[in-house]
């Protein structure tokens, strides 16, 4: 579940969590384990409902 971009909260890009590379790594592991893998992008909802409040 993607909730924010690191740059939006002041974390440098080189200290990433959930970068595109991270997402692809997780997808690869799920594929090897034969389990479903989904990414839900709730960035805008999280920004308006949580961060802006």
mmCIF entry with sequence, helices, sheets and N, C-alpha, C, O atoms, coordinates in Angstrom:
data_MODEL
# 
_entry.id   MODEL 
# 
_entity.id                         1 
_entity.type                       polymer 
_entity.pdbx_number_of_molecules   1 
# 
_entity_poly.entity_id                      1 
_entity_poly.type                           'polypeptide(L)' 
_entity_poly.nstd_linkage                   no 
_entity_poly.nstd_monomer                   no 
_entity_poly.pdbx_seq_one_letter_code       
;(UNK)(UNK)(UNK)(UNK)(UNK)(UNK)(UNK)(UNK)(UNK)(UNK)(UNK)(UNK)(UNK)(UNK)(UNK)(UNK)
(UNK)(UNK)(UNK)(UNK)(UNK)(UNK)(UNK)(UNK)(UNK)(UNK)(UNK)(UNK)(UNK)(UNK)(UNK)(UNK)
(UNK)(UNK)(UNK)(UNK)(UNK)(UNK)(UNK)(UNK)(UNK)(UNK)(UNK)(UNK)(UNK)(UNK)(UNK)(UNK)
(UNK)(UNK)(UNK)(UNK)(UNK)
;
_entity_poly.pdbx_seq_one_letter_code_can   XXXXXXXXXXXXXXXXXXXXXXXXXXXXXXXXXXXXXXXXXXXXXXXXXXXXX 
_entity_poly.pdbx_strand_id                 A 
# 
loop_
_entity_poly_seq.entity_id 
_entity_poly_seq.num 
_entity_poly_seq.mon_id 
_entity_poly_seq.hetero 
1 1  UNK n 
1 2  UNK n 
1 3  UNK n 
1 4  UNK n 
1 5  UNK n 
1 6  UNK n 
1 7  UNK n 
1 8  UNK n 
1 9  UNK n 
1 10 UNK n 
1 11 UNK n 
1 12 UNK n 
1 13 UNK n 
1 14 UNK n 
1 15 UNK n 
1 16 UNK n 
1 17 UNK n 
1 18 UNK n 
1 19 UNK n 
1 20 UNK n 
1 21 UNK n 
1 22 UNK n 
1 23 UNK n 
1 24 UNK n 
1 25 UNK n 
1 26 UNK n 
1 27 UNK n 
1 28 UNK n 
1 29 UNK n 
1 30 UNK n 
1 31 UNK n 
1 32 UNK n 
1 33 UNK n 
1 34 UNK n 
1 35 UNK n 
1 36 UNK n 
1 37 UNK n 
1 38 UNK n 
1 39 UNK n 
1 40 UNK n 
1 41 UNK n 
1 42 UNK n 
1 43 UNK n 
1 44 UNK n 
1 45 UNK n 
1 46 UNK n 
1 47 UNK n 
1 48 UNK n 
1 49 UNK n 
1 50 UNK n 
1 51 UNK n 
1 52 UNK n 
1 53 UNK n 
# 
_struct_asym.id          A 
_struct_asym.entity_id   1 
# 
loop_
_struct_conf.conf_type_id 
_struct_conf.id 
_struct_conf.pdbx_PDB_helix_id 
_struct_conf.beg_label_comp_id 
_struct_conf.beg_label_asym_id 
_struct_conf.beg_label_seq_id 
_struct_conf.pdbx_beg_PDB_ins_code 
_struct_conf.end_label_comp_id 
_struct_conf.end_label_asym_id 
_struct_conf.end_label_seq_id 
_struct_conf.pdbx_end_PDB_ins_code 
_struct_conf.beg_auth_comp_id 
_struct_conf.beg_auth_asym_id 
_struct_conf.beg_auth_seq_id 
_struct_conf.end_auth_comp_id 
_struct_conf.end_auth_asym_id 
_struct_conf.end_auth_seq_id 
_struct_conf.pdbx_PDB_helix_class 
_struct_conf.details 
_struct_conf.pdbx_PDB_helix_length 
HELX_P HELX_P1 AA1 UNK A 6  ? UNK A 9  ? UNK A 6  UNK A 9  5 ? 4  
HELX_P HELX_P2 AA2 UNK A 20 ? UNK A 32 ? UNK A 20 UNK A 32 1 ? 13 
HELX_P HELX_P3 AA3 UNK A 43 ? UNK A 46 ? UNK A 43 UNK A 46 1 ? 4  
HELX_P HELX_P4 AA4 UNK A 47 ? UNK A 51 ? UNK A 47 UNK A 51 3 ? 5  
# 
_struct_conf_type.id          HELX_P 
_struct_conf_type.criteria    ? 
_struct_conf_type.reference   ? 
# 
loop_
_atom_site.group_PDB 
_atom_site.id 
_atom_site.type_symbol 
_atom_site.label_atom_id 
_atom_site.label_alt_id 
_atom_site.label_comp_id 
_atom_site.label_asym_id 
_atom_site.label_entity_id 
_atom_site.label_seq_id 
_atom_site.pdbx_PDB_ins_code 
_atom_site.Cartn_x 
_atom_site.Cartn_y 
_atom_site.Cartn_z 
_atom_site.occupancy 
_atom_site.B_iso_or_equiv 
_atom_site.pdbx_formal_charge 
_atom_site.auth_seq_id 
_atom_site.auth_comp_id 
_atom_site.auth_asym_id 
_atom_site.auth_atom_id 
_atom_site.pdbx_PDB_model_num 
ATOM 1   N N  . UNK A 1 1  ? 0.853  -1.158  0.000  1.00 0.00 ? 1  UNK A N  1 
ATOM 2   C CA . UNK A 1 1  ? 0.000  0.000   0.000  1.00 0.00 ? 1  UNK A CA 1 
ATOM 3   C C  . UNK A 1 1  ? 0.906  1.230   0.000  1.00 0.00 ? 1  UNK A C  1 
ATOM 4   O O  . UNK A 1 1  ? 1.728  1.412   0.898  1.00 0.00 ? 1  UNK A O  1 
ATOM 5   N N  . UNK A 1 2  ? 0.744  2.050   -1.000 1.00 0.00 ? 2  UNK A N  1 
ATOM 6   C CA . UNK A 1 2  ? 1.544  3.267   -1.094 1.00 0.00 ? 2  UNK A CA 1 
ATOM 7   C C  . UNK A 1 2  ? 0.739  4.412   -0.509 1.00 0.00 ? 2  UNK A C  1 
ATOM 8   O O  . UNK A 1 2  ? -0.372 4.699   -0.955 1.00 0.00 ? 2  UNK A O  1 
ATOM 9   N N  . UNK A 1 3  ? 1.320  5.075   0.514  1.00 0.00 ? 3  UNK A N  1 
ATOM 10  C CA . UNK A 1 3  ? 0.620  6.153   1.190  1.00 0.00 ? 3  UNK A CA 1 
ATOM 11  C C  . UNK A 1 3  ? 1.225  7.525   0.936  1.00 0.00 ? 3  UNK A C  1 
ATOM 12  O O  . UNK A 1 3  ? 0.516  8.528   1.024  1.00 0.00 ? 3  UNK A O  1 
ATOM 13  N N  . UNK A 1 4  ? 2.500  7.598   0.626  1.00 0.00 ? 4  UNK A N  1 
ATOM 14  C CA . UNK A 1 4  ? 3.149  8.883   0.413  1.00 0.00 ? 4  UNK A CA 1 
ATOM 15  C C  . UNK A 1 4  ? 4.451  8.675   -0.347 1.00 0.00 ? 4  UNK A C  1 
ATOM 16  O O  . UNK A 1 4  ? 4.966  7.561   -0.437 1.00 0.00 ? 4  UNK A O  1 
ATOM 17  N N  . UNK A 1 5  ? 4.966  9.758   -0.885 1.00 0.00 ? 5  UNK A N  1 
ATOM 18  C CA . UNK A 1 5  ? 6.302  9.752   -1.492 1.00 0.00 ? 5  UNK A CA 1 
ATOM 19  C C  . UNK A 1 5  ? 7.266  10.293  -0.442 1.00 0.00 ? 5  UNK A C  1 
ATOM 20  O O  . UNK A 1 5  ? 6.936  11.239  0.273  1.00 0.00 ? 5  UNK A O  1 
ATOM 21  N N  . UNK A 1 6  ? 8.433  9.712   -0.346 1.00 0.00 ? 6  UNK A N  1 
ATOM 22  C CA . UNK A 1 6  ? 9.398  10.147  0.660  1.00 0.00 ? 6  UNK A CA 1 
ATOM 23  C C  . UNK A 1 6  ? 9.672  11.638  0.578  1.00 0.00 ? 6  UNK A C  1 
ATOM 24  O O  . UNK A 1 6  ? 9.833  12.293  1.607  1.00 0.00 ? 6  UNK A O  1 
ATOM 25  N N  . UNK A 1 7  ? 9.727  12.185  -0.633 1.00 0.00 ? 7  UNK A N  1 
ATOM 26  C CA . UNK A 1 7  ? 10.013 13.603  -0.803 1.00 0.00 ? 7  UNK A CA 1 
ATOM 27  C C  . UNK A 1 7  ? 8.924  14.467  -0.165 1.00 0.00 ? 7  UNK A C  1 
ATOM 28  O O  . UNK A 1 7  ? 9.199  15.580  0.283  1.00 0.00 ? 7  UNK A O  1 
ATOM 29  N N  . UNK A 1 8  ? 7.696  13.960  -0.122 1.00 0.00 ? 8  UNK A N  1 
ATOM 30  C CA . UNK A 1 8  ? 6.587  14.713  0.462  1.00 0.00 ? 8  UNK A CA 1 
ATOM 31  C C  . UNK A 1 8  ? 6.741  14.914  1.965  1.00 0.00 ? 8  UNK A C  1 
ATOM 32  O O  . UNK A 1 8  ? 6.178  15.855  2.526  1.00 0.00 ? 8  UNK A O  1 
ATOM 33  N N  . UNK A 1 9  ? 7.493  14.045  2.616  1.00 0.00 ? 9  UNK A N  1 
ATOM 34  C CA . UNK A 1 9  ? 7.656  14.161  4.066  1.00 0.00 ? 9  UNK A CA 1 
ATOM 35  C C  . UNK A 1 9  ? 9.079  14.518  4.458  1.00 0.00 ? 9  UNK A C  1 
ATOM 36  O O  . UNK A 1 9  ? 9.456  14.405  5.624  1.00 0.00 ? 9  UNK A O  1 
ATOM 37  N N  . UNK A 1 10 ? 9.877  14.953  3.474  1.00 0.00 ? 10 UNK A N  1 
ATOM 38  C CA . UNK A 1 10 ? 11.214 15.448  3.766  1.00 0.00 ? 10 UNK A CA 1 
ATOM 39  C C  . UNK A 1 10 ? 12.301 14.405  3.890  1.00 0.00 ? 10 UNK A C  1 
ATOM 40  O O  . UNK A 1 10 ? 13.357 14.690  4.455  1.00 0.00 ? 10 UNK A O  1 
ATOM 41  N N  . UNK A 1 11 ? 12.080 13.218  3.385  1.00 0.00 ? 11 UNK A N  1 
ATOM 42  C CA . UNK A 1 11 ? 13.112 12.176  3.414  1.00 0.00 ? 11 UNK A CA 1 
ATOM 43  C C  . UNK A 1 11 ? 13.837 12.204  2.080  1.00 0.00 ? 11 UNK A C  1 
ATOM 44  O O  . UNK A 1 11 ? 13.194 12.188  1.031  1.00 0.00 ? 11 UNK A O  1 
ATOM 45  N N  . UNK A 1 12 ? 15.182 12.245  2.099  1.00 0.00 ? 12 UNK A N  1 
ATOM 46  C CA . UNK A 1 12 ? 15.929 12.264  0.840  1.00 0.00 ? 12 UNK A CA 1 
ATOM 47  C C  . UNK A 1 12 ? 15.614 11.053  -0.023 1.00 0.00 ? 12 UNK A C  1 
ATOM 48  O O  . UNK A 1 12 ? 15.306 9.972   0.477  1.00 0.00 ? 12 UNK A O  1 
ATOM 49  N N  . UNK A 1 13 ? 15.696 11.260  -1.316 1.00 0.00 ? 13 UNK A N  1 
ATOM 50  C CA . UNK A 1 13 ? 15.367 10.202  -2.261 1.00 0.00 ? 13 UNK A CA 1 
ATOM 51  C C  . UNK A 1 13 ? 16.282 8.978   -2.122 1.00 0.00 ? 13 UNK A C  1 
ATOM 52  O O  . UNK A 1 13 ? 15.862 7.858   -2.413 1.00 0.00 ? 13 UNK A O  1 
ATOM 53  N N  . UNK A 1 14 ? 17.539 9.188   -1.674 1.00 0.00 ? 14 UNK A N  1 
ATOM 54  C CA . UNK A 1 14 ? 18.470 8.055   -1.554 1.00 0.00 ? 14 UNK A CA 1 
ATOM 55  C C  . UNK A 1 14 ? 18.168 7.178   -0.342 1.00 0.00 ? 14 UNK A C  1 
ATOM 56  O O  . UNK A 1 14 ? 18.757 6.105   -0.218 1.00 0.00 ? 14 UNK A O  1 
ATOM 57  N N  . UNK A 1 15 ? 17.281 7.589   0.549  1.00 0.00 ? 15 UNK A N  1 
ATOM 58  C CA . UNK A 1 15 ? 16.848 6.777   1.683  1.00 0.00 ? 15 UNK A CA 1 
ATOM 59  C C  . UNK A 1 15 ? 15.408 6.344   1.434  1.00 0.00 ? 15 UNK A C  1 
ATOM 60  O O  . UNK A 1 15 ? 14.481 6.810   2.095  1.00 0.00 ? 15 UNK A O  1 
ATOM 61  N N  . UNK A 1 16 ? 15.242 5.459   0.485  1.00 0.00 ? 16 UNK A N  1 
ATOM 62  C CA . UNK A 1 16 ? 13.886 5.136   0.067  1.00 0.00 ? 16 UNK A CA 1 
ATOM 63  C C  . UNK A 1 16 ? 13.323 3.917   0.774  1.00 0.00 ? 16 UNK A C  1 
ATOM 64  O O  . UNK A 1 16 ? 14.034 3.023   1.233  1.00 0.00 ? 16 UNK A O  1 
ATOM 65  N N  . UNK A 1 17 ? 12.059 3.941   0.828  1.00 0.00 ? 17 UNK A N  1 
ATOM 66  C CA . UNK A 1 17 ? 11.258 2.790   1.193  1.00 0.00 ? 17 UNK A CA 1 
ATOM 67  C C  . UNK A 1 17 ? 10.105 2.812   0.201  1.00 0.00 ? 17 UNK A C  1 
ATOM 68  O O  . UNK A 1 17 ? 9.410  3.819   0.064  1.00 0.00 ? 17 UNK A O  1 
ATOM 69  N N  . UNK A 1 18 ? 9.917  1.746   -0.456 1.00 0.00 ? 18 UNK A N  1 
ATOM 70  C CA . UNK A 1 18 ? 8.805  1.659   -1.410 1.00 0.00 ? 18 UNK A CA 1 
ATOM 71  C C  . UNK A 1 18 ? 9.084  2.384   -2.720 1.00 0.00 ? 18 UNK A C  1 
ATOM 72  O O  . UNK A 1 18 ? 8.178  2.960   -3.322 1.00 0.00 ? 18 UNK A O  1 
ATOM 73  N N  . UNK A 1 19 ? 10.317 2.354   -3.152 1.00 0.00 ? 19 UNK A N  1 
ATOM 74  C CA . UNK A 1 19 ? 10.644 2.870   -4.473 1.00 0.00 ? 19 UNK A CA 1 
ATOM 75  C C  . UNK A 1 19 ? 10.132 1.878   -5.515 1.00 0.00 ? 19 UNK A C  1 
ATOM 76  O O  . UNK A 1 19 ? 9.695  0.780   -5.168 1.00 0.00 ? 19 UNK A O  1 
ATOM 77  N N  . UNK A 1 20 ? 10.185 2.256   -6.771 1.00 0.00 ? 20 UNK A N  1 
ATOM 78  C CA . UNK A 1 20 ? 9.752  1.349   -7.828 1.00 0.00 ? 20 UNK A CA 1 
ATOM 79  C C  . UNK A 1 20 ? 10.576 0.060   -7.793 1.00 0.00 ? 20 UNK A C  1 
ATOM 80  O O  . UNK A 1 20 ? 10.044 -1.025  -8.028 1.00 0.00 ? 20 UNK A O  1 
ATOM 81  N N  . UNK A 1 21 ? 11.860 0.180   -7.503 1.00 0.00 ? 21 UNK A N  1 
ATOM 82  C CA . UNK A 1 21 ? 12.716 -1.011  -7.398 1.00 0.00 ? 21 UNK A CA 1 
ATOM 83  C C  . UNK A 1 21 ? 12.255 -1.910  -6.246 1.00 0.00 ? 21 UNK A C  1 
ATOM 84  O O  . UNK A 1 21 ? 12.242 -3.133  -6.385 1.00 0.00 ? 21 UNK A O  1 
ATOM 85  N N  . UNK A 1 22 ? 11.882 -1.317  -5.123 1.00 0.00 ? 22 UNK A N  1 
ATOM 86  C CA . UNK A 1 22 ? 11.373 -2.093  -3.985 1.00 0.00 ? 22 UNK A CA 1 
ATOM 87  C C  . UNK A 1 22 ? 10.084 -2.820  -4.340 1.00 0.00 ? 22 UNK A C  1 
ATOM 88  O O  . UNK A 1 22 ? 9.886  -3.975  -3.963 1.00 0.00 ? 22 UNK A O  1 
ATOM 89  N N  . UNK A 1 23 ? 9.211  -2.131  -5.070 1.00 0.00 ? 23 UNK A N  1 
ATOM 90  C CA . UNK A 1 23 ? 7.946  -2.731  -5.493 1.00 0.00 ? 23 UNK A CA 1 
ATOM 91  C C  . UNK A 1 23 ? 8.205  -3.928  -6.412 1.00 0.00 ? 23 UNK A C  1 
ATOM 92  O O  . UNK A 1 23 ? 7.578  -4.978  -6.268 1.00 0.00 ? 23 UNK A O  1 
ATOM 93  N N  . UNK A 1 24 ? 9.118  -3.762  -7.338 1.00 0.00 ? 24 UNK A N  1 
ATOM 94  C CA . UNK A 1 24 ? 9.430  -4.859  -8.260 1.00 0.00 ? 24 UNK A CA 1 
ATOM 95  C C  . UNK A 1 24 ? 10.088 -6.028  -7.537 1.00 0.00 ? 24 UNK A C  1 
ATOM 96  O O  . UNK A 1 24 ? 9.836  -7.183  -7.881 1.00 0.00 ? 24 UNK A O  1 
ATOM 97  N N  . UNK A 1 25 ? 10.923 -5.752  -6.546 1.00 0.00 ? 25 UNK A N  1 
ATOM 98  C CA . UNK A 1 25 ? 11.520 -6.828  -5.740 1.00 0.00 ? 25 UNK A CA 1 
ATOM 99  C C  . UNK A 1 25 ? 10.440 -7.623  -5.017 1.00 0.00 ? 25 UNK A C  1 
ATOM 100 O O  . UNK A 1 25 ? 10.467 -8.853  -5.007 1.00 0.00 ? 25 UNK A O  1 
ATOM 101 N N  . UNK A 1 26 ? 9.499  -6.922  -4.418 1.00 0.00 ? 26 UNK A N  1 
ATOM 102 C CA . UNK A 1 26 ? 8.413  -7.601  -3.708 1.00 0.00 ? 26 UNK A CA 1 
ATOM 103 C C  . UNK A 1 26 ? 7.559  -8.414  -4.672 1.00 0.00 ? 26 UNK A C  1 
ATOM 104 O O  . UNK A 1 26 ? 7.136  -9.525  -4.351 1.00 0.00 ? 26 UNK A O  1 
ATOM 105 N N  . UNK A 1 27 ? 7.308  -7.859  -5.856 1.00 0.00 ? 27 UNK A N  1 
ATOM 106 C CA . UNK A 1 27 ? 6.532  -8.585  -6.870 1.00 0.00 ? 27 UNK A CA 1 
ATOM 107 C C  . UNK A 1 27 ? 7.256  -9.871  -7.285 1.00 0.00 ? 27 UNK A C  1 
ATOM 108 O O  . UNK A 1 27 ? 6.628  -10.916 -7.460 1.00 0.00 ? 27 UNK A O  1 
ATOM 109 N N  . UNK A 1 28 ? 8.559  -9.784  -7.439 1.00 0.00 ? 28 UNK A N  1 
ATOM 110 C CA . UNK A 1 28 ? 9.360  -10.941 -7.832 1.00 0.00 ? 28 UNK A CA 1 
ATOM 111 C C  . UNK A 1 28 ? 9.290  -12.044 -6.769 1.00 0.00 ? 28 UNK A C  1 
ATOM 112 O O  . UNK A 1 28 ? 9.147  -13.221 -7.101 1.00 0.00 ? 28 UNK A O  1 
ATOM 113 N N  . UNK A 1 29 ? 9.390  -11.665 -5.510 1.00 0.00 ? 29 UNK A N  1 
ATOM 114 C CA . UNK A 1 29 ? 9.313  -12.643 -4.416 1.00 0.00 ? 29 UNK A CA 1 
ATOM 115 C C  . UNK A 1 29 ? 7.933  -13.291 -4.390 1.00 0.00 ? 29 UNK A C  1 
ATOM 116 O O  . UNK A 1 29 ? 7.819  -14.510 -4.258 1.00 0.00 ? 29 UNK A O  1 
ATOM 117 N N  . UNK A 1 30 ? 6.892  -12.485 -4.516 1.00 0.00 ? 30 UNK A N  1 
ATOM 118 C CA . UNK A 1 30 ? 5.531  -13.030 -4.515 1.00 0.00 ? 30 UNK A CA 1 
ATOM 119 C C  . UNK A 1 30 ? 5.338  -14.013 -5.664 1.00 0.00 ? 30 UNK A C  1 
ATOM 120 O O  . UNK A 1 30 ? 4.700  -15.053 -5.503 1.00 0.00 ? 30 UNK A O  1 
ATOM 121 N N  . UNK A 1 31 ? 5.892  -13.675 -6.815 1.00 0.00 ? 31 UNK A N  1 
ATOM 122 C CA . UNK A 1 31 ? 5.784  -14.565 -7.975 1.00 0.00 ? 31 UNK A CA 1 
ATOM 123 C C  . UNK A 1 31 ? 6.460  -15.905 -7.697 1.00 0.00 ? 31 UNK A C  1 
ATOM 124 O O  . UNK A 1 31 ? 5.910  -16.960 -8.015 1.00 0.00 ? 31 UNK A O  1 
ATOM 125 N N  . UNK A 1 32 ? 7.641  -15.863 -7.109 1.00 0.00 ? 32 UNK A N  1 
ATOM 126 C CA . UNK A 1 32 ? 8.359  -17.103 -6.790 1.00 0.00 ? 32 UNK A CA 1 
ATOM 127 C C  . UNK A 1 32 ? 7.619  -17.949 -5.769 1.00 0.00 ? 32 UNK A C  1 
ATOM 128 O O  . UNK A 1 32 ? 7.699  -19.178 -5.786 1.00 0.00 ? 32 UNK A O  1 
ATOM 129 N N  . UNK A 1 33 ? 6.898  -17.278 -4.880 1.00 0.00 ? 33 UNK A N  1 
ATOM 130 C CA . UNK A 1 33 ? 6.145  -17.995 -3.850 1.00 0.00 ? 33 UNK A CA 1 
ATOM 131 C C  . UNK A 1 33 ? 4.735  -18.361 -4.307 1.00 0.00 ? 33 UNK A C  1 
ATOM 132 O O  . UNK A 1 33 ? 3.969  -18.984 -3.571 1.00 0.00 ? 33 UNK A O  1 
ATOM 133 N N  . UNK A 1 34 ? 4.410  -17.962 -5.537 1.00 0.00 ? 34 UNK A N  1 
ATOM 134 C CA . UNK A 1 34 ? 3.086  -18.241 -6.105 1.00 0.00 ? 34 UNK A CA 1 
ATOM 135 C C  . UNK A 1 34 ? 1.959  -17.669 -5.255 1.00 0.00 ? 34 UNK A C  1 
ATOM 136 O O  . UNK A 1 34 ? 0.947  -18.327 -5.012 1.00 0.00 ? 34 UNK A O  1 
ATOM 137 N N  . UNK A 1 35 ? 2.156  -16.419 -4.803 1.00 0.00 ? 35 UNK A N  1 
ATOM 138 C CA . UNK A 1 35 ? 1.109  -15.735 -4.057 1.00 0.00 ? 35 UNK A CA 1 
ATOM 139 C C  . UNK A 1 35 ? 0.733  -14.453 -4.796 1.00 0.00 ? 35 UNK A C  1 
ATOM 140 O O  . UNK A 1 35 ? 1.573  -13.865 -5.476 1.00 0.00 ? 35 UNK A O  1 
ATOM 141 N N  . UNK A 1 36 ? -0.499 -14.021 -4.673 1.00 0.00 ? 36 UNK A N  1 
ATOM 142 C CA . UNK A 1 36 ? -0.912 -12.785 -5.350 1.00 0.00 ? 36 UNK A CA 1 
ATOM 143 C C  . UNK A 1 36 ? -0.175 -11.579 -4.773 1.00 0.00 ? 36 UNK A C  1 
ATOM 144 O O  . UNK A 1 36 ? 0.181  -11.558 -3.595 1.00 0.00 ? 36 UNK A O  1 
ATOM 145 N N  . UNK A 1 37 ? 0.041  -10.598 -5.606 1.00 0.00 ? 37 UNK A N  1 
ATOM 146 C CA . UNK A 1 37 ? 0.720  -9.373  -5.184 1.00 0.00 ? 37 UNK A CA 1 
ATOM 147 C C  . UNK A 1 37 ? -0.022 -8.190  -5.775 1.00 0.00 ? 37 UNK A C  1 
ATOM 148 O O  . UNK A 1 37 ? -0.214 -8.106  -6.988 1.00 0.00 ? 37 UNK A O  1 
ATOM 149 N N  . UNK A 1 38 ? -0.432 -7.291  -4.922 1.00 0.00 ? 38 UNK A N  1 
ATOM 150 C CA . UNK A 1 38 ? -1.162 -6.106  -5.368 1.00 0.00 ? 38 UNK A CA 1 
ATOM 151 C C  . UNK A 1 38 ? -0.531 -4.865  -4.745 1.00 0.00 ? 38 UNK A C  1 
ATOM 152 O O  . UNK A 1 38 ? -0.054 -4.909  -3.611 1.00 0.00 ? 38 UNK A O  1 
ATOM 153 N N  . UNK A 1 39 ? -0.529 -3.789  -5.469 1.00 0.00 ? 39 UNK A N  1 
ATOM 154 C CA . UNK A 1 39 ? -0.100 -2.496  -4.937 1.00 0.00 ? 39 UNK A CA 1 
ATOM 155 C C  . UNK A 1 39 ? -1.290 -1.556  -5.028 1.00 0.00 ? 39 UNK A C  1 
ATOM 156 O O  . UNK A 1 39 ? -1.852 -1.347  -6.104 1.00 0.00 ? 39 UNK A O  1 
ATOM 157 N N  . UNK A 1 40 ? -1.663 -0.997  -3.899 1.00 0.00 ? 40 UNK A N  1 
ATOM 158 C CA . UNK A 1 40 ? -2.748 -0.027  -3.855 1.00 0.00 ? 40 UNK A CA 1 
ATOM 159 C C  . UNK A 1 40 ? -2.142 1.336   -3.580 1.00 0.00 ? 40 UNK A C  1 
ATOM 160 O O  . UNK A 1 40 ? -1.421 1.506   -2.598 1.00 0.00 ? 40 UNK A O  1 
ATOM 161 N N  . UNK A 1 41 ? -2.425 2.304   -4.432 1.00 0.00 ? 41 UNK A N  1 
ATOM 162 C CA . UNK A 1 41 ? -1.891 3.642   -4.280 1.00 0.00 ? 41 UNK A CA 1 
ATOM 163 C C  . UNK A 1 41 ? -2.959 4.542   -3.664 1.00 0.00 ? 41 UNK A C  1 
ATOM 164 O O  . UNK A 1 41 ? -3.899 4.968   -4.336 1.00 0.00 ? 41 UNK A O  1 
ATOM 165 N N  . UNK A 1 42 ? -2.795 4.819   -2.382 1.00 0.00 ? 42 UNK A N  1 
ATOM 166 C CA . UNK A 1 42 ? -3.708 5.689   -1.655 1.00 0.00 ? 42 UNK A CA 1 
ATOM 167 C C  . UNK A 1 42 ? -3.049 7.020   -1.303 1.00 0.00 ? 42 UNK A C  1 
ATOM 168 O O  . UNK A 1 42 ? -3.429 7.666   -0.326 1.00 0.00 ? 42 UNK A O  1 
ATOM 169 N N  . UNK A 1 43 ? -2.070 7.426   -2.093 1.00 0.00 ? 43 UNK A N  1 
ATOM 170 C CA . UNK A 1 43 ? -1.303 8.631   -1.810 1.00 0.00 ? 43 UNK A CA 1 
ATOM 171 C C  . UNK A 1 43 ? -2.192 9.857   -1.647 1.00 0.00 ? 43 UNK A C  1 
ATOM 172 O O  . UNK A 1 43 ? -2.077 10.573  -0.652 1.00 0.00 ? 43 UNK A O  1 
ATOM 173 N N  . UNK A 1 44 ? -3.061 10.106  -2.594 1.00 0.00 ? 44 UNK A N  1 
ATOM 174 C CA . UNK A 1 44 ? -3.894 11.312  -2.532 1.00 0.00 ? 44 UNK A CA 1 
ATOM 175 C C  . UNK A 1 44 ? -4.883 11.257  -1.373 1.00 0.00 ? 44 UNK A C  1 
ATOM 176 O O  . UNK A 1 44 ? -5.079 12.255  -0.679 1.00 0.00 ? 44 UNK A O  1 
ATOM 177 N N  . UNK A 1 45 ? -5.505 10.104  -1.157 1.00 0.00 ? 45 UNK A N  1 
ATOM 178 C CA . UNK A 1 45 ? -6.436 9.956   -0.033 1.00 0.00 ? 45 UNK A CA 1 
ATOM 179 C C  . UNK A 1 45 ? -5.721 10.164  1.300  1.00 0.00 ? 45 UNK A C  1 
ATOM 180 O O  . UNK A 1 45 ? -6.242 10.839  2.188  1.00 0.00 ? 45 UNK A O  1 
ATOM 181 N N  . UNK A 1 46 ? -4.544 9.591   1.438  1.00 0.00 ? 46 UNK A N  1 
ATOM 182 C CA . UNK A 1 46 ? -3.767 9.711   2.678  1.00 0.00 ? 46 UNK A CA 1 
ATOM 183 C C  . UNK A 1 46 ? -3.382 11.168  2.916  1.00 0.00 ? 46 UNK A C  1 
ATOM 184 O O  . UNK A 1 46 ? -3.444 11.657  4.044  1.00 0.00 ? 46 UNK A O  1 
ATOM 185 N N  . UNK A 1 47 ? -2.982 11.861  1.842  1.00 0.00 ? 47 UNK A N  1 
ATOM 186 C CA . UNK A 1 47 ? -2.595 13.269  1.974  1.00 0.00 ? 47 UNK A CA 1 
ATOM 187 C C  . UNK A 1 47 ? -3.779 14.108  2.476  1.00 0.00 ? 47 UNK A C  1 
ATOM 188 O O  . UNK A 1 47 ? -3.640 14.876  3.428  1.00 0.00 ? 47 UNK A O  1 
ATOM 189 N N  . UNK A 1 48 ? -4.931 13.958  1.836  1.00 0.00 ? 48 UNK A N  1 
ATOM 190 C CA . UNK A 1 48 ? -6.065 14.809  2.189  1.00 0.00 ? 48 UNK A CA 1 
ATOM 191 C C  . UNK A 1 48 ? -6.736 14.401  3.498  1.00 0.00 ? 48 UNK A C  1 
ATOM 192 O O  . UNK A 1 48 ? -7.154 15.265  4.270  1.00 0.00 ? 48 UNK A O  1 
ATOM 193 N N  . UNK A 1 49 ? -6.844 13.112  3.755  1.00 0.00 ? 49 UNK A N  1 
ATOM 194 C CA . UNK A 1 49 ? -7.574 12.639  4.940  1.00 0.00 ? 49 UNK A CA 1 
ATOM 195 C C  . UNK A 1 49 ? -6.727 12.560  6.206  1.00 0.00 ? 49 UNK A C  1 
ATOM 196 O O  . UNK A 1 49 ? -7.267 12.629  7.310  1.00 0.00 ? 49 UNK A O  1 
ATOM 197 N N  . UNK A 1 50 ? -5.420 12.417  6.067  1.00 0.00 ? 50 UNK A N  1 
ATOM 198 C CA . UNK A 1 50 ? -4.560 12.254  7.245  1.00 0.00 ? 50 UNK A CA 1 
ATOM 199 C C  . UNK A 1 50 ? -3.569 13.408  7.384  1.00 0.00 ? 50 UNK A C  1 
ATOM 200 O O  . UNK A 1 50 ? -3.590 14.126  8.384  1.00 0.00 ? 50 UNK A O  1 
ATOM 201 N N  . UNK A 1 51 ? -2.715 13.587  6.402  1.00 0.00 ? 51 UNK A N  1 
ATOM 202 C CA . UNK A 1 51 ? -1.629 14.557  6.537  1.00 0.00 ? 51 UNK A CA 1 
ATOM 203 C C  . UNK A 1 51 ? -2.138 16.005  6.619  1.00 0.00 ? 51 UNK A C  1 
ATOM 204 O O  . UNK A 1 51 ? -1.625 16.787  7.419  1.00 0.00 ? 51 UNK A O  1 
ATOM 205 N N  . UNK A 1 52 ? -3.126 16.369  5.812  1.00 0.00 ? 52 UNK A N  1 
ATOM 206 C CA . UNK A 1 52 ? -3.612 17.745  5.822  1.00 0.00 ? 52 UNK A CA 1 
ATOM 207 C C  . UNK A 1 52 ? -4.479 18.060  7.036  1.00 0.00 ? 52 UNK A C  1 
ATOM 208 O O  . UNK A 1 52 ? -4.651 19.228  7.384  1.00 0.00 ? 52 UNK A O  1 
ATOM 209 N N  . UNK A 1 53 ? -5.012 17.059  7.667  1.00 0.00 ? 53 UNK A N  1 
ATOM 210 C CA . UNK A 1 53 ? -5.814 17.285  8.891  1.00 0.00 ? 53 UNK A CA 1 
ATOM 211 C C  . UNK A 1 53 ? -4.892 17.582  10.035 1.00 0.00 ? 53 UNK A C  1 
ATOM 212 O O  . UNK A 1 53 ? -5.350 17.803  11.156 1.00 0.00 ? 53 UNK A O  1 
# 
